[in-house]
Amino acid sequence: MIKSMTGFGNAGWEDDNFMIHVEVKSLNSKFLDLSIRSPRQFSDKELEIRNLVQSILERGKVTVSIEFLSKSSVELPVQINEELFKAFYSKFKALADGVNEDPGDLFKLALQAPNVMVNTSSDQSNAEEEWGLVKNVIEEAVKKCDSFRTDEGATLSEKLQENISSIAAGLEKVKAEEGNRKEKIKQKIRGHFQEWLDENSFDANRFEQELIYYFEKLDINEELVRLDTHLKYFVKCLKEENSQGKKLGFISQEIGREINTIGSKANDAGIQRHVILMKDELEKIKEQSMNVL
């Protein structure tokens, strides 16, 4: 069953010492586009977070927001080098005054300067214990997001199958029109050439060859067969467990190619009406397939 790339999941954990909350959001993307918002003390864990997210969500535009609060600590989680802060602030202000520019938010700029704020997290054993708690909550939130994607994928699959069914119904109507189209072409040729044939001598064999060539150019049986095959393969891919988003996109292109060829070769108003309706359903499929994992 396919999955949607749109998902949401959140998880939390709290005891007397810590409060942790993680929120995961995902949208469609060709690759894994991951954005992580986490406390400074976990900045060195970004690669581990990325690997965890990729192992479950695979791809998509994913945002992971992590909140961590230590209830028992009364000390700041960072140490501020006040002398270095003042030096940066004075230097930035002097530079701004030197070019007659508005100093702007120099306080924030100086506070974010290198080595002004230094992480003062607890010893390594406590840090690893804290990270272990946070990692468990991240994994839970990511799995909830994946579950959300699965539910959305089921809904998306139903819509795609409805669109495919509509195209298949249009295909059957085109097949029904095909017999009438051929007969109308034959009658048209007879009407146009009958008088000329009665009054002029001609090469019957050459004329027969020209008619065969003309009918072959207008024949759409191969396109009808290929379109039917593509529609069945699309439905088969919807039921497979592996990521099928890109494959469904490729099949949609092939479906569109056959529909366009049928419309151009048929040159028939009745068939064109069905072709237009099939194209409309195909556009819906293409739009929805972009959100399939």
VEXSESE-66712 format. One record per residue (C-alpha): x negated, y negated, z negated. Coordinates in steps of 0.5 Angstrom, whole numbers, padded with zeros to 4 digits, always signed. Example, Ala and Ser with C-alpha at 12.3 -4.5 7.8 and 13.67 -1.06 7.14 Angstrom:
<recs>
-0025+0009-0016-0027+0002-0014
</recs>
This chain:
<recs>
+0000+0000+0000-0003-0007+0002-0004-0012-0003-0003-0020-0003-0009-0024-0004-0005-0029-0008-0005-0027-0015-0005-0030-0023-0007-0026-0029-0009-0029-0036-0011-0025-0042-0013-0028-0050-0016-0025-0056-0016-0028-0063-0018-0026-0070-0021-0030-0076-0027-0032-0072-0026-0033-0065-0021-0035-0060-0021-0033-0053-0017-0035-0047-0018-0033-0040-0014-0035-0034-0015-0032-0027-0012-0035-0020-0013-0033-0013-0011-0035-0006-0013-0032+0001-0020-0033+0004-0024-0029+0009-0029-0028+0003-0030-0028-0004-0030-0035-0006-0031-0035-0013-0031-0041-0018-0032-0040-0025-0031-0045-0031-0034-0043-0037-0037-0045-0044-0045-0047-0043-0047-0041-0048-0044-0036-0042-0047-0040-0036-0053-0034-0035-0047-0029-0035-0044-0032-0028-0047-0026-0024-0044-0021-0029-0038-0025-0028-0038-0025-0020-0040-0017-0020-0034-0016-0025-0029-0020-0021-0031-0017-0014-0031-0010-0016-0023-0011-0018-0021-0017-0013-0026-0016-0007-0025-0022-0004-0020-0029-0004-0021-0036-0007-0022-0034-0014-0022-0039-0020-0024-0036-0027-0023-0041-0033-0026-0039-0040-0024-0042-0046-0028-0040-0052-0027-0043-0059-0031-0040-0066-0027-0042-0072-0032-0040-0077-0037-0045-0074-0038-0052-0077-0044-0054-0073-0044-0056-0066-0045-0051-0060-0050-0056-0057-0056-0060-0060-0056-0067-0057-0063-0070-0056-0061-0077-0058-0068-0080-0057-0068-0077-0050-0061-0080-0049-0063-0087-0051-0069-0087-0046-0064-0084-0040-0059-0089-0042-0064-0095-0042-0067-0093-0035-0061-0092-0032-0058-0099-0034-0065-0102-0032-0064-0099-0025-0057-0102-0024-0059-0109-0027-0064-0109-0022-0060-0108-0016-0054-0112-0019-0050-0106-0019-0044-0104-0024-0047-0100-0029-0041-0095-0029-0040-0089-0033-0048-0089-0036-0046-0086-0042-0043-0079-0039-0049-0080-0034-0054-0080-0039-0051-0075-0043-0051-0070-0037-0059-0071-0036-0064-0066-0036-0065-0063-0043-0061-0068-0047-0056-0063-0049-0059-0056-0051-0055-0050-0053-0056-0048-0060-0052-0041-0060-0053-0036-0065-0058-0031-0065-0059-0026-0060-0055-0021-0063-0049-0025-0065-0049-0028-0058-0049-0021-0055-0043-0019-0059-0039-0026-0057-0040-0024-0050-0038-0017-0051-0031-0020-0053-0031-0025-0048-0032-0020-0042-0027-0015-0045-0022-0021-0044-0024-0023-0037-0024-0016-0035-0016-0016-0037-0015-0022-0034-0018-0020-0027-0014-0013-0028-0007-0017-0029-0009-0021-0023-0010-0015-0019-0003-0012-0021+0000-0019-0019-0003-0018-0012+0000-0011-0012+0007-0013-0013+0006-0019-0009+0003-0014-0003+0010-0009-0004+0014-0015-0003+0010-0018+0003+0010-0011+0006+0017-0011+0006+0017-0017+0010+0012-0015+0015+0016-0008+0016+0022-0012+0018+0018-0017+0023+0016-0010+0026+0023-0007+0026+0025-0014+0030+0020-0013+0035+0021-0006+0036+0028-0007+0037+0027-0013+0042+0022-0007+0046+0028-0003+0046+0032-0008+0049+0027-0010+0054+0026-0002+0056+0034-0002+0057+0033-0009+0062+0028-0005+0066+0032-0001+0070+0036-0007+0072+0030-0011+0074+0027-0006+0078+0034-0005+0082+0035-0013+0083+0028-0013+0086+0030-0008+0091+0036-0012+0093+0033-0018+0093+0027-0015+0098+0032-0012+0102+0036-0018+0103+0030-0023+0105+0027-0018+0110+0033-0014+0113+0035-0020+0118+0027-0020+0120+0026-0013+0120+0032-0012+0125+0029-0017+0130+0022-0016+0130+0018-0010+0131+0013-0008+0125+0008-0003+0122+0013+0002+0117+0007+0005+0114+0004-0002+0113+0010-0005+0110+0011+0001+0105+0004+0000+0102+0006-0008+0101+0012-0006+0097+0008-0001+0093+0003-0006+0092+0008-0011+0090+0012-0006+0085+0005-0004+0082+0004-0012+0080+0011-0012+0077+0011-0006+0073+0011-0006+0066+0011+0001+0064+0004+0001+0061+0005-0005+0057+0011-0002+0054+0008+0004+0052+0002+0000+0049+0006-0004+0045+0010+0001+0042+0003+0005+0040+0001-0002+0037+0007-0003+0033+0007+0004+0030+0000+0004+0028+0001-0003+0025+0006+0001+0020+0002+0006+0019-0004+0001+0017+0001-0002+0012+0002+0005+0008-0006+0006+0007-0009+0004+0001-0015+0001+0003-0016-0007+0005-0012-0007+0011-0012-0015+0012-0017-0016+0017-0015-0010+0021-0007-0012+0021-0010-0019+0024-0013-0015+0030-0007-0011+0031-0003-0017+0031-0007-0020+0037-0006-0014+0041+0001-0014+0040+0001-0021+0042-0003-0019+0048+0002-0014+0051+0008-0018+0049+0005-0024+0053+0003-0019+0059+0010-0017+0059+0013-0023+0060+0009-0026+0065+0009-0019+0069+0017-0018+0068+0019-0025+0071+0026-0024+0069+0031-0028+0065+0034-0023+0061+0027-0020+0059+0024-0027+0058+0030-0028+0052+0027-0022+0049+0020-0024+0049+0021-0030+0046+0025-0027+0040+0019-0022+0040+0014-0028+0040+0017-0031+0034+0017-0025+0030+0010-0024+0031+0008-0031+0029+0011-0030+0022+0007-0023+0022+0000-0027+0024+0002-0032+0018+0004-0027+0013-0002-0022+0015-0007-0028+0013-0005-0027+0006-0006-0019+0006-0013-0017+0002
</recs>
